[in-house]
Amino acid sequence: MKKRTSYILSIITMIFWGTAFPFSKYIIDKSINPIVFLALRMSFALLFCFGYTISTKQVKKWFFMFKRNFWHLLILGMILYASSYIIQYFGVSYTTAINQTIISNTTTFFVVFFNFILYHHKPTKIFVISMITGFLGILLIMLNDNLQISSTTIIGDLLTLLSFFIWALYVVFNRNISIKENPQFVTLSVFIWVCFLLVPLSFGFGMVEQVKLLSILDWGVIAYLGIICSGLSTLFYTIALSNEEIPSENLALIGFLIPVIGIFTSVLLLPDEEINLRIIVGCIIVIISVFIIESKKQEKLEI
């Protein structure tokens, strides 16, 4: 696969993931339990991936891959993917959608850290410059007009930070298997394990009662989050991660686009979310950091 294709798939993924934060906030604010919401969302994602696998007549190939990587996939799905989202959804109850989109970009730093610790992979100088530039943009967005971080969202912000620490582990370990196996099969397997954990668990949190309260609009939002933001986007990102020519931290860096998309989507969809010149400037800096990583000199400038 060409590098350009991997980057394009990653960018599309980040755009969809950016819209997911305000939509998730909308559902959670309706007093739906995060476990129930997540179980419904991931069920839609599983149906999409399984339907796609059936339509391409690859169920048998998937099954053999699933058997070969049983424990690796179990860890990816039930431990890393599921726990990251559970913590994230509990966290959004105590913070804003904008804060979550911003904090999500700590994934890049964690991926760099894990790649260095586990695989001794040194980032390039141009990558470090990109990361610092993106962090400055994120910091500018996080600060209030008095250049201070709000204490009212600290619990939710810390939970979100923990969530994306775990997500970085998911990215690193997902790459290891996606390079060797069909990314489509990996994505389907992850959602199988996620649903295997969350669907039975959700019944203990009032699944039946809460489903009855959902409106048609609510179902539409959950379907969008499950099919597009989880199923299709995770498939795209897994395919991008399978490209051996691109370090996983490079793709994680494109995640700096998430707050740009998330902030503007939050302002449009959520009445309590606001935007100002400081946030706009921060978003511009973030976008610049993403384009720096495309520099042709990147592979020549090793630390």
Backbone hydrogen bonds, N-H to C=O, Kabsch-Sander energy under -0.5 kcal/mol:
donor,donor_aa,acceptor,acceptor_aa,energy
6,S,2,K,-1.7
7,Y,3,K,-2.6
8,I,4,R,-2.5
9,L,5,T,-2.6
10,S,6,S,-2.1
11,I,7,Y,-2.5
12,I,8,I,-2.5
13,T,9,L,-2.1
14,M,10,S,-2.3
15,I,11,I,-2.0
16,F,12,I,-2.1
17,W,13,T,-2.9
18,G,14,M,-2.2
19,T,15,I,-1.4
20,A,16,F,-1.0
21,F,17,W,-0.8
23,F,19,T,-1.4
24,S,20,A,-2.6
25,K,21,F,-2.5
26,Y,22,P,-2.2
27,I,23,F,-1.7
28,I,24,S,-2.9
29,D,25,K,-2.4
30,K,27,I,-1.5
31,S,28,I,-1.6
32,I,27,I,-0.8
37,F,33,N,-2.6
38,L,34,P,-2.6
39,A,35,I,-2.3
40,L,36,V,-2.2
41,R,37,F,-2.6
42,M,38,L,-2.7
43,S,39,A,-1.5
44,F,40,L,-1.8
45,A,41,R,-1.8
46,L,42,M,-2.5
47,L,43,S,-2.4
48,F,44,F,-2.1
49,C,45,A,-2.4
50,F,46,L,-3.0
51,G,47,L,-2.3
52,Y,48,F,-2.2
53,T,49,C,-2.1
54,I,50,F,-2.3
55,S,51,G,-2.4
56,T,52,Y,-1.5
57,K,54,I,-1.6
58,Q,53,T,-2.2
62,W,58,Q,-2.5
63,F,59,V,-2.4
64,F,60,K,-1.8
65,M,61,K,-1.9
66,F,62,W,-2.7
67,K,63,F,-2.1
68,R,64,F,-2.0
69,N,65,M,-1.8
70,F,67,K,-1.0
73,L,69,N,-2.8
74,L,70,F,-2.0
75,I,71,W,-2.2
76,L,72,H,-2.1
77,G,73,L,-2.8
78,M,74,L,-2.2
79,I,74,L,-0.9
79,I,75,I,-0.8
80,L,75,I,-2.4
81,Y,76,L,-2.9
82,A,77,G,-2.2
83,S,79,I,-0.7
84,S,80,L,-1.9
85,Y,81,Y,-1.9
86,I,82,A,-2.5
87,I,83,S,-2.3
88,Q,84,S,-2.0
89,Y,85,Y,-2.6
90,F,86,I,-1.9
91,G,87,I,-2.2
92,V,88,Q,-1.9
93,S,90,F,-0.7
94,Y,91,G,-2.0
95,T,92,V,-0.7
100,Q,96,T,-1.9
101,T,97,A,-2.2
102,I,98,I,-1.9
103,I,99,N,-2.8
104,S,100,Q,-1.9
105,N,102,I,-1.6
106,T,103,I,-2.3
107,T,104,S,-1.5
108,T,105,N,-1.1
109,F,105,N,-0.6
110,F,106,T,-2.3
111,V,107,T,-2.9
112,V,108,T,-2.1
113,F,109,F,-2.2
114,F,110,F,-2.9
115,N,111,V,-2.6
116,F,112,V,-1.9
117,I,113,F,-2.6
118,L,114,F,-3.0
119,Y,115,N,-1.6
120,H,116,F,-1.1
121,H,115,N,-1.7
122,K,120,H,-0.8
125,K,301,L,-2.7
128,V,124,T,-2.1
129,I,125,K,-2.4
130,S,126,I,-2.1
131,M,127,F,-2.8
132,I,128,V,-2.6
133,T,129,I,-2.4
134,G,130,S,-2.6
135,F,131,M,-2.4
136,L,132,I,-2.2
137,G,133,T,-1.8
138,I,134,G,-2.4
139,L,135,F,-2.9
140,L,136,L,-2.1
141,I,137,G,-1.6
142,M,138,I,-2.3
143,L,139,L,-1.7
144,N,148,Q,-2.5
147,L,144,N,-2.3
154,I,151,S,-1.1
156,G,94,Y,-0.8
157,D,153,T,-2.7
158,L,154,I,-2.4
159,L,155,I,-2.2
160,T,156,G,-2.2
161,L,157,D,-2.2
162,L,158,L,-2.2
163,S,159,L,-2.3
164,F,160,T,-2.1
165,F,161,L,-1.3
166,I,162,L,-1.9
167,W,163,S,-1.9
168,A,164,F,-1.5
169,L,165,F,-1.2
170,Y,166,I,-1.8
171,V,167,W,-2.3
172,V,168,A,-2.3
173,F,169,L,-2.6
174,N,170,Y,-2.6
175,R,171,V,-1.9
176,N,172,V,-1.1
177,I,173,F,-1.2
178,S,174,N,-2.7
179,I,175,R,-1.7
180,K,176,N,-0.5
181,E,177,I,-2.4
185,F,182,N,-0.7
186,V,182,N,-1.9
187,T,183,P,-2.5
188,L,184,Q,-2.0
189,S,185,F,-2.3
190,V,186,V,-2.3
191,F,187,T,-2.0
192,I,188,L,-1.9
193,W,189,S,-2.0
194,V,190,V,-2.3
195,C,191,F,-2.5
196,F,192,I,-2.3
197,L,193,W,-1.4
198,L,194,V,-2.8
199,V,195,C,-2.0
201,L,197,L,-1.1
202,S,198,L,-2.5
203,F,199,V,-0.8
203,F,200,P,-0.7
204,G,200,P,-0.5
204,G,201,L,-1.3
205,F,202,S,-1.5
206,G,203,F,-1.0
207,M,202,S,-1.1
210,Q,206,G,-2.4
211,V,207,M,-2.4
212,K,208,V,-1.2
213,L,210,Q,-0.9
214,L,211,V,-1.3
219,W,215,S,-2.3
220,G,216,I,-2.1
221,V,217,L,-2.4
222,I,218,D,-2.5
223,A,219,W,-2.6
224,Y,220,G,-2.3
225,L,221,V,-2.6
226,G,222,I,-2.5
227,I,223,A,-3.2
228,I,223,A,-0.5
228,I,224,Y,-1.6
229,C,224,Y,-1.9
230,S,225,L,-0.8
231,G,226,G,-3.1
232,L,227,I,-2.9
233,S,228,I,-1.9
234,T,230,S,-2.1
235,L,231,G,-1.8
236,F,232,L,-2.4
237,Y,233,S,-2.7
238,T,234,T,-2.5
239,I,235,L,-2.3
240,A,236,F,-2.2
241,L,237,Y,-2.5
242,S,238,T,-1.1
243,N,240,A,-1.4
244,E,242,S,-0.8
246,I,243,N,-1.4
250,N,247,P,-0.9
251,L,247,P,-1.1
252,A,248,S,-2.2
253,L,249,E,-2.0
254,I,250,N,-0.9
254,I,251,L,-0.5
255,G,252,A,-1.6
256,F,253,L,-2.2
257,L,254,I,-2.2
258,I,255,G,-2.0
260,V,256,F,-0.6
261,I,257,L,-2.2
262,G,258,I,-3.6
263,I,259,P,-2.8
264,F,260,V,-1.5
265,T,261,I,-2.3
266,S,262,G,-2.5
267,V,263,I,-2.3
268,L,264,F,-1.7
269,L,265,T,-2.2
270,L,266,S,-3.1
273,E,270,L,-1.3
280,I,276,N,-2.1
281,V,277,L,-2.6
282,G,278,R,-2.1
283,C,279,I,-2.4
284,I,280,I,-2.0
285,I,281,V,-2.0
286,V,282,G,-2.1
287,I,283,C,-2.3
288,I,284,I,-2.0
289,S,285,I,-2.0
290,V,286,V,-1.5
291,F,287,I,-1.6
292,I,288,I,-1.6
293,I,289,S,-0.9
294,E,291,F,-1.0
295,S,292,I,-2.1
298,Q,295,S,-1.4
300,K,297,K,-1.5
301,L,297,K,-0.9
301,L,298,Q,-1.0
302,E,300,K,-0.9
303,I,123,P,-0.7
